[in-house]
């Protein structure tokens, strides 16, 4: 299906596994200083966590979110580099936090 010239709307269902918040695993080293910085960051409108691959971003966020915070999560990869698909995933993630009909 085409929504505007050159833009295709996804017709296949979204992968629900891309919307799962990562779980904190027992036995991981606690990153108290970084957890505290995330706690402070929620006072802002937008927080971006950026680091190279393998630096523990997902692990850190899993630990932080384990304290029963409401969070929308989207795992993206190169194949999701299409605006319509990206926003479909963002909306689906937000719907996991806020029951929107």
Secondary structure, 3 states (H helix, E strand, C coil): CEEECCEECCCCCCCHHHHCCCCCCCCCCCCHHHHHHHHHHCCCCCCCCCCCCCCCHHHHHHHHHCCCCCCCCCCCCHHHCCHHHHHHHHHHHHHHHCCCC
